[in-house]
């Protein structure tokens, strides 16, 4: 789906390990990779200054992992000091990245409120898709497991869909991403419509399952026109639980989601399924900002 990735690491999230698997990332469709590490600025009394020695040390650490770099890919290492989110936004623009990789731990709302989050700031400031991987998994994958993960990350997507404008926007973004990339590796999409059993029946319409089937048939046709294998499932239950169960049962590469137009994806003011997926999913998440 993507060709130009900005892969960010703080050396505690396991993301630096991806530098070992450039050939697998190339097999996953990438032609340009930027590996970025942000050096934290000491918040002491002195005016922050760049530490060339520390920057070079970090650069060399990343360089050591770049053992195999095919001729077909352009690989760059960037090490900068400052606020991580600002540096990421600047580099994404500089290198025209079409996806940003982040290693983000699972978090509660309270933890985000108290400690902040680079992911939170980025989802509200960029229109570039963000791939979120869990450090606890990336750090523990064996070499063989991570090699396969890098090559197959975007080959099979789970796409939660519920007929809302947000979910329609998500389908449109995926459609445009595939159509605009002749070398897209996306092969399969699984559409999942969860009829929330916590919503009163009279608010769901007269025939919610039949209505969902009709709309999913149309979406299937649109995506199948892109030479994708498309499966659709309709279930009743708790949306978050059903999404996680489906991702586990069908061996998807990532869960695709978007901000669904709530005006600030991680605001506290409104409940959001997308927010819960971003916070709690152990599966990779491909997030499309609005």
C-alpha positions as CSV (number, residue, x, y, z in Angstrom):
1,X,0.0,0.0,0.0
2,X,2.9,2.3,0.8
3,X,6.3,3.1,-0.6
4,X,7.9,5.7,1.6
5,X,8.1,5.0,5.4
6,X,9.3,7.0,8.3
7,X,10.2,4.5,11.1
8,X,10.6,6.1,14.5
9,X,12.4,4.5,17.5
10,X,13.5,5.6,21.0
11,X,15.6,2.4,21.4
12,X,13.2,1.2,24.1
13,X,10.3,0.3,21.7
14,X,12.0,-2.5,19.7
15,X,11.3,-0.5,16.5
16,X,15.1,-0.2,15.8
17,X,15.0,-3.9,15.0
18,X,13.1,-3.2,11.8
19,X,16.4,-1.9,10.4
20,X,17.6,-5.6,10.2
21,X,14.7,-6.4,7.9
22,X,15.0,-4.0,5.1
23,X,14.7,-6.8,2.5
24,X,11.4,-7.9,4.0
25,X,10.1,-4.3,4.1
26,X,11.0,-4.0,0.4
27,X,9.0,-7.3,-0.2
28,X,6.2,-5.4,1.6
29,X,6.2,-2.7,-1.1
30,X,8.6,-0.1,0.3
31,X,11.1,1.8,-1.8
32,X,12.3,4.5,0.6
33,X,12.9,4.0,4.4
34,X,13.9,6.7,6.9
35,X,14.9,5.4,10.3
36,X,14.6,8.2,12.9
37,X,15.7,8.4,16.5
38,X,14.9,11.5,18.6
39,X,17.5,12.3,21.3
40,X,15.7,13.6,24.4
41,X,16.7,17.1,25.6
42,X,17.7,17.3,29.2
43,X,15.3,19.6,31.0
44,X,17.9,21.1,33.3
45,X,18.6,24.8,33.9
46,X,21.1,25.2,31.1
47,X,19.9,26.1,27.6
48,X,19.6,22.9,25.6
49,X,22.4,22.3,23.1
50,X,23.0,19.6,20.6
51,X,25.3,16.9,21.7
52,X,27.2,15.8,18.6
53,X,28.8,12.8,20.4
54,X,25.4,11.5,21.5
55,X,23.8,12.0,18.1
56,X,26.7,10.2,16.4
57,X,26.5,7.4,18.9
58,X,22.8,6.9,18.1
59,X,23.4,7.1,14.4
60,X,26.1,4.4,14.6
61,X,23.7,2.2,16.6
62,X,21.1,2.3,13.9
63,X,23.7,1.9,11.2
64,X,24.9,-1.4,12.8
65,X,21.5,-2.9,12.1
66,X,21.5,-2.1,8.4
67,X,23.3,-5.2,7.3
68,X,21.4,-5.9,4.1
69,X,20.2,-3.1,1.9
70,X,19.0,-4.0,-1.6
71,X,19.8,-1.7,-4.4
72,X,16.1,-1.1,-5.0
73,X,15.5,0.8,-1.8
74,X,16.8,4.2,-0.5
75,X,17.6,4.1,3.2
76,X,18.4,7.1,5.4
77,X,19.2,7.5,9.1
78,X,18.1,10.6,10.9
79,X,19.0,11.5,14.5
80,X,17.8,14.8,15.9
81,X,17.3,16.5,19.2
82,X,14.1,18.2,20.3
83,X,10.4,17.4,20.7
84,X,9.8,14.0,19.0
85,X,6.4,14.9,17.5
86,X,7.8,18.1,15.9
87,X,10.8,16.3,14.5
88,X,8.6,13.5,13.1
89,X,6.3,16.0,11.4
90,X,9.2,17.8,9.9
91,X,10.9,14.7,8.6
92,X,7.7,13.2,7.2
93,X,7.3,16.4,5.1
94,X,11.0,16.5,4.1
95,X,11.0,12.9,2.9
96,X,7.4,12.9,1.6
97,X,6.6,9.8,3.7
98,X,3.3,8.2,3.1
99,X,3.2,6.2,6.3
100,X,4.7,6.7,9.8
101,X,5.7,3.8,12.0
102,X,5.5,4.2,15.8
103,X,6.1,1.8,18.6
104,X,3.3,2.7,21.1
105,X,2.5,0.8,24.3
106,X,-1.0,0.0,25.3
107,X,-2.3,2.8,27.5
108,X,-5.3,3.9,29.6
109,X,-6.9,7.3,29.2
110,X,-5.4,8.3,32.6
111,X,-1.9,7.4,31.5
112,X,-2.2,9.5,28.4
113,X,-3.5,12.4,30.4
114,X,-0.7,12.2,32.9
115,X,2.3,11.5,30.7
116,X,1.2,12.6,27.2
117,X,1.9,10.7,24.1
118,X,3.7,11.3,20.8
119,X,1.1,9.3,19.1
120,X,-1.7,11.5,20.5
121,X,0.0,14.7,19.2
122,X,0.7,13.2,15.7
123,X,-2.8,11.9,15.2
124,X,-4.1,15.4,15.7
125,X,-1.5,17.2,13.6
126,X,-0.8,15.1,10.5
127,X,-2.8,13.6,7.6
128,X,-0.3,10.9,7.0
129,X,-1.3,7.3,7.9
130,X,0.3,6.0,11.1
131,X,1.1,2.3,11.7
132,X,1.2,1.5,15.4
133,X,3.1,-1.5,16.7
134,X,3.3,-2.7,20.3
135,X,6.9,-2.6,21.7
136,X,6.1,-5.6,23.9
137,X,5.6,-7.7,20.7
138,X,8.3,-6.2,18.5
139,X,10.9,-6.7,21.2
140,X,10.0,-10.4,21.6
141,X,9.5,-11.6,18.0
142,X,12.2,-14.0,16.8
143,X,14.1,-13.0,13.7
144,X,12.0,-15.4,11.6
145,X,8.8,-14.0,13.0
146,X,9.7,-10.4,12.5
147,X,11.0,-11.1,8.9
148,X,7.5,-12.5,8.0
149,X,5.7,-9.6,9.9
150,X,7.6,-7.0,7.9
151,X,6.8,-8.6,4.6
152,X,3.1,-9.2,5.3
153,X,2.1,-6.3,7.4
154,X,-0.2,-4.7,4.7
155,X,-1.3,-7.8,2.7
156,X,-4.4,-8.5,4.7
157,X,-6.4,-5.8,6.5
158,X,-9.3,-6.0,8.9
159,X,-11.6,-3.0,8.2
160,X,-14.3,-2.4,10.8
161,X,-17.3,-0.8,9.0
162,X,-20.6,0.4,10.3
163,X,-22.1,2.6,7.7
164,X,-21.1,5.9,9.4
165,X,-19.4,8.7,7.5
166,X,-16.2,7.8,9.3
167,X,-16.2,4.3,8.0
168,X,-17.1,5.4,4.5
169,X,-14.1,7.8,4.7
170,X,-11.9,4.8,5.7
171,X,-13.0,2.8,2.7
172,X,-12.3,5.8,0.4
173,X,-8.8,6.2,1.8
174,X,-7.9,2.6,1.3
175,X,-9.4,2.7,-2.2
176,X,-7.3,5.7,-3.1
177,X,-4.2,4.3,-1.5
178,X,-4.4,1.1,-3.5
179,X,-5.5,2.7,-6.8
180,X,-2.7,5.3,-6.5
181,X,0.0,2.7,-6.0
182,X,0.5,0.2,-8.9
183,X,2.9,-1.8,-6.7
184,X,0.5,-2.1,-3.8
185,X,0.9,-5.4,-1.9
186,X,-2.6,-5.4,-0.4
187,X,-4.2,-8.7,-1.4
188,X,-7.2,-9.1,1.0
189,X,-9.6,-7.1,3.0
190,X,-12.0,-8.4,5.6
191,X,-15.0,-6.1,6.3
192,X,-16.5,-6.4,9.7
193,X,-19.9,-4.8,10.6
194,X,-20.7,-5.1,14.3
195,X,-24.3,-4.4,15.3
196,X,-23.8,-3.0,18.8
197,X,-25.9,-5.0,21.2
198,X,-25.8,-2.1,23.7
199,X,-27.8,0.1,21.3
200,X,-31.6,0.0,21.7
201,X,-33.3,-2.0,18.9
202,X,-35.6,0.8,17.9
203,X,-32.5,3.0,17.2
204,X,-31.0,0.4,14.8
205,X,-33.7,0.6,12.1
206,X,-36.3,-2.0,11.1
207,X,-33.9,-4.5,9.5
208,X,-30.3,-3.7,10.6
209,X,-28.8,-7.0,9.4
210,X,-30.4,-6.8,5.9
211,X,-29.4,-3.1,5.6
212,X,-25.8,-4.0,6.6
213,X,-25.7,-6.8,4.0
214,X,-26.9,-4.5,1.3
215,X,-24.3,-1.8,2.1
216,X,-21.4,-4.3,2.5
217,X,-22.3,-5.9,-0.9
218,X,-21.7,-2.5,-2.5
219,X,-18.4,-2.0,-0.6
220,X,-17.3,-5.5,-1.6
221,X,-17.9,-4.8,-5.3
222,X,-15.9,-1.5,-5.1
223,X,-12.9,-3.1,-3.5
224,X,-13.1,-6.3,-5.6
225,X,-12.7,-4.0,-8.7
226,X,-9.2,-3.3,-7.3
227,X,-8.4,-7.1,-7.7
228,X,-8.7,-7.6,-3.9
229,X,-10.1,-10.6,-2.2
230,X,-12.9,-9.2,0.0
231,X,-14.8,-11.0,2.8
232,X,-17.6,-9.5,4.8
233,X,-18.9,-10.5,8.2
234,X,-21.9,-9.2,10.2
235,X,-22.1,-9.9,13.9
236,X,-23.9,-8.7,17.0
237,X,-22.1,-7.8,20.1
238,X,-19.5,-5.4,21.7
239,X,-17.7,-3.7,18.8
240,X,-14.2,-3.7,20.4
241,X,-14.5,-7.3,21.5
242,X,-15.7,-8.5,18.1
243,X,-13.0,-6.6,16.3
244,X,-10.3,-8.2,18.5
245,X,-11.8,-11.7,18.1
246,X,-12.0,-11.3,14.3
247,X,-8.4,-10.1,14.0
248,X,-7.2,-13.1,16.0
249,X,-9.4,-15.6,14.2
250,X,-8.5,-14.5,10.7
251,X,-4.8,-13.9,11.0
252,X,-4.9,-10.3,9.6
253,X,-1.8,-8.2,9.2
254,X,-3.3,-5.1,10.7
255,X,-6.5,-3.4,11.7
256,X,-7.4,-0.4,9.6
257,X,-9.2,2.5,11.3
258,X,-9.7,6.3,11.0
259,X,-10.6,9.2,13.2
260,X,-14.3,9.0,12.2
261,X,-14.6,12.8,12.2
262,X,-14.9,13.5,15.9
263,X,-12.5,16.4,15.7
264,X,-9.5,15.3,17.7
265,X,-9.3,11.5,17.9
266,X,-8.0,11.3,21.4
267,X,-10.1,14.0,23.1
268,X,-11.8,12.9,26.3
269,X,-15.1,14.5,25.6
270,X,-16.7,11.7,23.5
271,X,-16.5,7.9,23.5
272,X,-14.7,6.5,20.4
273,X,-14.2,3.0,19.2
274,X,-11.2,4.1,17.2
275,X,-9.7,5.6,20.3
276,X,-10.1,2.3,22.1
277,X,-8.6,0.3,19.2
278,X,-5.6,2.7,19.2
279,X,-5.1,2.4,22.9
280,X,-5.7,-1.3,23.5
281,X,-5.2,-3.5,20.4
282,X,-2.2,-5.9,20.5
283,X,-2.6,-6.3,16.7
284,X,-0.8,-3.7,14.5
285,X,-3.1,-0.8,13.8
286,X,-3.1,1.3,10.5
287,X,-4.6,4.6,11.5
288,X,-5.8,7.1,8.8
289,X,-6.1,10.7,10.3
290,X,-9.1,12.7,9.0
